[in-house]
Every structure is written in structure tokens, then in C-alpha cells.
Amino acid sequence: MVKSMTGFGRATSEEGSNHIFSLEIKSVNHRYLDLNIRMPKSMISLEERIRKIVNERLNRGKVDIFINYKNYGQSDTIAKINTTLADSYVKCLEELQGRYNLKDDFSVSLVARFPDVITLEEKEENLEELWGDIFPLLNKSLSTIIAMREVEGNKLAEDIISKCSEIEQWIKIIEEKSMSVVEAYRQKLQERIKDLLGNVEVDENRLATEIAIFADKATIDEEITRLYSHLKQMRDTLKLNEPVGRKLDFIVQEMNRETNTIASKSTDLQITNIVINIKNMIEKIREQIQNIE
């Protein structure tokens, strides 16, 4: 099944528990899987587990994951006293008092206000308990975003198939038109020679050689056959149940190559105009494929 690389998923833990999580995933198109996770520092050690699960379920795209966390249980920070530093501050104050005969106005609040005497530290969380909350939310969000990718991917596939049918119709016109190109060239060549030489007899062998050379240069049978083949490959690839974006991109490049070759060989204005239409349609397909996983 074709999947796009654009999607969004969100899941939130149930109210009433001590730990409330909200997890959001959004993705856009990218050449490879580019995963960026934003989460509280206390959970950084869980990042590799998250990456592993995402890598198993997503193949391409720029994926951003946002994890927000609130703890409604016990406070996750504690105050700590740096007694060594406090002793040093008090000693300095005593020296100042003795040297300058200052009034003794030492107080707890005074010492506590000195830098780094009292600091706040985050309590270590129970990571396994947190993972038990995050894991189902991650899976739920991934399922949502994958479902969204599949819906959009199906629409992209339908659009690409429709465009392939249009290209195929144009190729048939070129194929029919190309059969008369050599004959038209022969007639124009004979008419020009007649205009230039009048009734002078022309070497038919020489004329046949010139026409054969032109026919060899102008023939586009191989290019047309390969274009039909590429269109079939594209339709078959869109039916595969695997990531197909890179393969489709390669097929489009080959289609563009064959179309350019037809354009370079064409001496017929109608064929040239049709080739322009085909190139325009191939470019539209290429833009669609950029968003396929």
C-alpha cells in the first residue's frame, strides 16, 4: 500500500494518574528518515527505545516527536544544602566582623541567600514506570499517523495512475504520427529537389540512402517501447506493499530521459508539442512522488 510522508498523530494519558503525558508526532516529506525527539531531560535515556520503535514503523520522512509531561504526585525537585560552602560563607563573615568590629547580624536568611548555598535538584524518576506510560501513547500516535499516511498515499496513487493514462494516450498519438514522418520527409525532399533542379534526373539510389539515414536518426520505436514499459512498471510498483518512493523516483527519471530523446529526434511540430505535454505531466508526477514513502 502506498503511503505518503505527511501525517499527524496525538495521544494523551488519562486524567487521574500521577503522571500525565501528551505525545504528538508530525511528519513531512524527506529523502530519508530524519527523526527529532523533544522530551524532558529526565527522560533522555528513553530516547533510544523511542527511536527503535519509530524506525520499525516508519521508513522515510522528517519526523518530529514532542513529549510533554506533568507530575501531579510528589514533587520532582528537592532542595539541598551545600554545608561546606555555607561554612565558608560564615567563616568569611566572622572574619569581617572581627577585622572591622562590625555588629553581629548573622541570620539564617542571610546565609541562605548566598549563591549555591541552597540548590534545587530534580529527583530521579522511575524510568520503567514512565516507559510504561509512554509506550502505549507512542504506539497509538504512530498508528494514527500511519493511517493518515495511507489515506493520502491512496489519493496520490490514484492521481499518478490517472496521469499515467493521459501520458499513455499521448504516446499512442506519437506512435501513430511517427509512422508517417519518414514518408513526409521523403515527399518534402523530393519536392525541394524538384524545385532546385527542375527536370534534371535524380539518382534514386542516392535519394533512398538519404531517406534511410534520416529514418535511422528519426526512428523513436525503442523510446516509445521503453515509455510503455516504464508506465507499466509504475503501475505495478504502486501496487506493492512496501516503501516505493525511491523506486518511483527512478522510474520517473527514466521516463524523462526517453521523452527528451524523442524530443531531440522529432522533426514534426505535432510530436514536439505532445512531448511538451508529456514532460509537463511527468514533472507533476515527480512532484507527487516526492511525498511518497
Buried (B, 14 or more C-beta within 10 A) or exposed (E): BBBBBBBEBBBBBEEEEEBBBBBBBBBBBBEEBEBEBEBBEBBEEBBEBBBEBBEEEBBBBBBBBBBEBEBEEEEBEEEEEBEEBBEEBBEEBEEEBEEEEEEEEEEEEEBEEBEEBBEEEEEEBEBEEBBEBBBEBBBBBBEBBBEBBBEBBBEBBEEBBEBBEEBBEBBEEBBEBBEEBBEEBBEEBEEEBEEEEEEEEEEEEEBEEBBEEBBEEBBBEEBBEBBBBBBEBBBEBBEEEEBBBBBBBBBBEBBBEBBEBBBEBBBBEEBEEBBEEBBEBBEBBBEBBBBBB
